Amino acid sequence: SRSTANVSLFETHLNELGIRYEEIEGTEPNNHDIRNDLFRLAEMKGGSREYPLFFILRSPDTIEFVGNWNTVQKLMDANNNPP
Protein backbone atom coordinates (compact mmCIF):
# COMPACT_ATOMS: atom_id res chain seq x y z
CA SER A 1 0.00 0.00 0.00
CA ARG A 2 1.01 3.63 -0.37
CA SER A 3 1.17 4.13 3.38
CA THR A 4 3.52 1.13 3.75
CA ALA A 5 5.78 2.52 1.02
CA ASN A 6 5.85 5.92 2.75
CA VAL A 7 6.80 4.35 6.07
CA SER A 8 9.58 2.36 4.38
CA LEU A 9 10.91 5.50 2.71
CA PHE A 10 10.94 7.37 6.02
CA GLU A 11 12.60 4.45 7.82
CA THR A 12 15.35 4.50 5.20
CA HIS A 13 15.76 8.25 5.70
CA LEU A 14 15.98 7.88 9.49
CA ASN A 15 18.47 5.02 9.16
CA GLU A 16 20.65 7.13 6.86
CA LEU A 17 20.62 9.91 9.48
CA GLY A 18 21.33 7.47 12.31
CA ILE A 19 18.07 8.33 14.08
CA ARG A 20 16.51 5.59 16.22
CA TYR A 21 12.81 4.94 15.79
CA GLU A 22 10.11 2.52 16.79
CA GLU A 23 7.22 1.59 14.56
CA ILE A 24 3.91 0.90 16.26
CA GLU A 25 1.63 -1.22 14.12
CA GLY A 26 -1.76 0.26 14.95
CA THR A 27 -3.73 -2.60 13.42
CA GLU A 28 -2.33 -5.11 15.92
CA PRO A 29 -4.86 -5.77 18.70
CA ASN A 30 -2.20 -5.36 21.42
CA ASN A 31 -1.46 -1.84 20.14
CA HIS A 32 -5.03 -0.50 19.98
CA ASP A 33 -4.76 1.47 23.23
CA ILE A 34 -1.54 3.26 22.26
CA ARG A 35 -2.86 3.75 18.72
CA ASN A 36 -5.99 5.43 20.07
CA ASP A 37 -3.92 7.61 22.43
CA LEU A 38 -1.69 8.67 19.51
CA PHE A 39 -4.74 9.36 17.31
CA ARG A 40 -6.13 11.63 20.06
CA LEU A 41 -2.80 13.45 20.37
CA ALA A 42 -2.61 13.93 16.59
CA GLU A 43 -6.18 15.27 16.47
CA MET A 44 -5.48 17.69 19.34
CA LYS A 45 -2.58 19.07 17.29
CA GLY A 46 -4.57 19.43 14.07
CA GLY A 47 -3.82 16.03 12.56
CA SER A 48 -6.23 13.32 11.55
CA ARG A 49 -6.66 9.57 11.85
CA GLU A 50 -4.63 8.66 8.79
CA TYR A 51 -1.60 6.50 8.36
CA PRO A 52 1.23 7.07 8.68
CA LEU A 53 1.50 9.51 11.57
CA PHE A 54 4.83 10.48 13.05
CA PHE A 55 5.70 11.35 16.64
CA ILE A 56 8.83 12.14 18.65
CA LEU A 57 9.31 10.81 22.16
CA ARG A 58 10.92 13.79 23.89
CA SER A 59 10.94 12.15 27.33
CA PRO A 60 9.13 9.21 28.92
CA ASP A 61 6.22 11.57 29.61
CA THR A 62 6.33 13.77 26.50
CA ILE A 63 5.29 12.69 23.01
CA GLU A 64 5.27 15.33 20.29
CA PHE A 65 3.17 14.99 17.16
CA VAL A 66 5.30 15.76 14.09
CA GLY A 67 2.65 15.30 11.44
CA ASN A 68 1.34 13.04 8.76
CA TRP A 69 3.15 11.87 5.66
CA ASN A 70 2.84 15.25 3.88
CA THR A 71 4.60 17.03 6.74
CA VAL A 72 7.36 14.45 6.96
CA GLN A 73 7.88 14.46 3.20
CA LYS A 74 8.36 18.24 3.29
CA LEU A 75 10.96 17.83 6.04
CA MET A 76 12.78 15.20 4.03
CA ASP A 77 12.58 17.25 0.83
CA ALA A 78 14.09 20.21 2.68
CA ASN A 79 16.78 17.82 3.94
CA ASN A 80 15.92 18.68 7.53
CA ASN A 81 15.85 16.35 10.47
CA PRO A 82 12.58 16.02 12.38
CA PRO A 83 12.22 18.84 14.89
Solvent accessible surface area in square Angstrom, and as a share of the most:
residue,aa,sasa,rsa
1,S,115,0.74
2,R,185,0.68
3,S,36,0.23
4,T,83,0.48
5,A,62,0.48
6,N,19,0.10
7,V,31,0.18
8,S,54,0.35
9,L,93,0.46
10,F,17,0.07
11,E,39,0.18
12,T,68,0.40
13,H,28,0.13
14,L,11,0.05
15,N,93,0.47
16,E,134,0.60
17,L,75,0.37
18,G,66,0.63
19,I,59,0.30
20,R,228,0.83
21,Y,94,0.36
22,E,147,0.66
23,E,101,0.45
24,I,67,0.34
25,E,75,0.33
26,G,3,0.03
27,T,90,0.52
28,E,87,0.39
29,P,102,0.64
30,N,149,0.77
31,N,40,0.20
32,H,65,0.29
33,D,114,0.59
34,I,62,0.31
35,R,54,0.20
36,N,42,0.21
37,D,71,0.37
38,L,24,0.12
39,F,17,0.07
40,R,122,0.45
41,L,33,0.16
42,A,0,0.00
43,E,74,0.33
44,M,146,0.65
45,K,130,0.55
46,G,72,0.69
47,G,22,0.21
48,S,50,0.32
49,R,127,0.46
50,E,72,0.32
51,Y,105,0.40
52,P,9,0.06
53,L,28,0.14
54,F,23,0.10
55,F,51,0.21
56,I,36,0.18
57,L,118,0.59
58,R,119,0.44
59,S,44,0.28
60,P,129,0.81
61,D,138,0.72
62,T,66,0.38
63,I,67,0.34
64,E,61,0.27
65,F,29,0.12
66,V,22,0.13
67,G,4,0.04
68,N,32,0.17
69,W,19,0.07
70,N,84,0.43
71,T,52,0.30
72,V,1,0.00
73,Q,70,0.31
74,K,145,0.62
75,L,39,0.20
76,M,28,0.12
77,D,110,0.57
78,A,62,0.48
79,N,122,0.62
80,N,76,0.39
81,N,86,0.44
82,P,29,0.18
83,P,85,0.53
